[in-house]
Amino acid sequence: MRLNNVEIEDTFAEAFPMYIGRFMVTASTRRWALTSAQEMKG
């Protein structure tokens, strides 16, 4: 498979499906950023 002109080889196997995403946390202080990330994670 090619993605953005890069060859991707499917060699990874998992026993369950996985979904991955990115997000950006913005806050006025580092403490607030870490607290909100921990609360979102659960």
Residue pairs with C-beta under 8 A, 6 or more apart in sequence:
1 7
1 8
1 10
2 8
23 40
25 33
25 36
25 37
25 40
26 33
27 33
27 36
